């Protein structure tokens, strides 16, 4: 209730009608996905590696809260740990992203999680599971001033070490570069225009829905002007996967100039017929780096 009231107040301040994430769901959750998810839960409860393997995409990754990346092969070797990690979920929200990708957000074991499922030729399979620490304290409400207002941002504002493989990936990447520029030189209106209504940014710092993110950019611009933010982390490696009108991006990122990754990031972009927009940014820190 408090969250709904808070969103309503932000909407009034922005002069827009309130559309909650629940109201913006584009379609009912696919029943085939529901059956696949239930089958995976049953396979994990039985520690059935063969049945589990059939429900994981070959590119599947489980990224633990500390940044440890487990491929499909490693998950099957650590099946008991993976199964235990995915028990006792609460506050679960599932969103159908144009029929080919399901986004699942929730909480388990005092961690947030973001799961992506994709529809392949053989049916629904889990594509990526990410665990994210819940911060002990809420993010500071007043944005911090930039450390260096004159700092440049080539990567990730103008270029990244990845060449799109097709038109869908190129469109999603162009949208993301624009979003990064809108964060570097705060431009809340343009950022909002390139973010899907279902978008959330989930990190060890916060769980920030679209309207809250826009409001923070507005405050940053008002306080510090168009040079009111530091460049984002540079991309060290990037992968992109396209599923029709949905593109999934997976990055290893680090501070400007770094060659060793500090953050694992998963993003989702959708095209509902009005251009590519970000629908999820979820990340965790790589501990020990």
Secondary structure, 3 states (H helix, E strand, C coil): CHHHHHHHHHHHHHCCCCCCCCCCCCCCCCHHHHHHHHHHHHHHHCCCHHHHHHCEEEEEEEECCCCCEEEHHHHHHCHHHHHHHCCCCEEEEEEEECCCEEEEEEEECCEEEEEEEEEECCEEEEEEEEEEECCCCCCCCCCCCCCCCCCCCCCCCCCCCCCCCCHHHHHHHHHHHHHHHHHHCCCHHHHHHCECCCCEEECCCCEEEHHHHHHHHHHHHHHHHHHCCCCCCEEEEEEEEEECCEEEEEEEEECCCCCCCCEEEEEEEEECCCCEEEEEEEEEECCCC
